[in-house]
Amino acid sequence: MSQPSYALLPGAAGSPVILHVPHSARTIPADVRAGIVLDDDGLERELDHITDAHTAELAQAAAALAGATPWRFVNRLSRLVVDPERFPDEREEMLAVGMGAVYTRTTHRGVLRDESSDHGPLVERYFRPYARAMTEAVAGRLAATGRAVVIDVHSYPSRALPYELHGAGPRPPVCLGTDAFHTPAGLTEAARKAFAGCGETGLDSPFGGTYVPLEFYGTDARVAALMVEIRRDLYMTEPGGPAGPGADRLAAALAALVDAAGG
């Protein structure tokens, strides 16, 4: 690869906060595209549904508004290449619908890739370097500030898609994904307060959990984490359409969360 599939965008030296944006891109390298069975129109429709559109721009705007600029770790490639937030083994519950680290099924449970093909090269080329770099980014914040706060920036559709394992639950304007070990109550409360002007916030429905690099997961309480899932009708035309005026309010809310988490 001529450049890494991710970008670490530096923030303030004293900021412990990393805004992690894993699902905002639509880029698929040509050799990876060759292993996807959808035609071009079908792939564009799938990207419309699966991409967390405009979340990189939301994170960028929030970083500019925050009192102390957070660090940003942004995936440059589509999650259809690899999904860096999945477990790369049988621990991943999304394997049940063909959406482990390397997806074999679409959002509508159609065929995306041949399930019998060897996905190991994609994991080695894209997944593991991404995981190592994110681990190093968190370690850098720990070394510099004594703690790290990973805020995952996601979005989700207003109506459940067939692939969702927990799609029958509430779909609030802002869903906060938490972890019993890595999400302190104060961080959750700060998020509720920050997003109060954007509508109701809910916990862990329709998506739950957080992203913490495995080196720290469940063992290092200095690493705090929260997932922010924004319902797409708040800020864009679904699916895959342009951002709307709601994006500015959400960026300001995310900046407020960054300030609270970094203080």
Secondary structure, 3 states (H helix, E strand, C coil): CCCCCEEEECCCCCCCEEEEECCCCCCCCHHHHCCCCCCHHHHHHHHHHHCCCCHHHHHHHHHHHCCCCCEEEEECCCCCCCCCCCCCCCCCHHHHHCECCCECECCCCCECCCCCCCCHHHHHHHHHHHHHHHHHHHHHHHHHHCCEEEEEEEEECCCCCCCCCCCCCCCCCEEEECCCCCCCHHHHHHHHHHCHHHCCEEECCCCCCCCCCCCCCCCCCCEEEEEEEEEHHHCECCCCCCECCHHHHHHHHHHHHHHHHHC
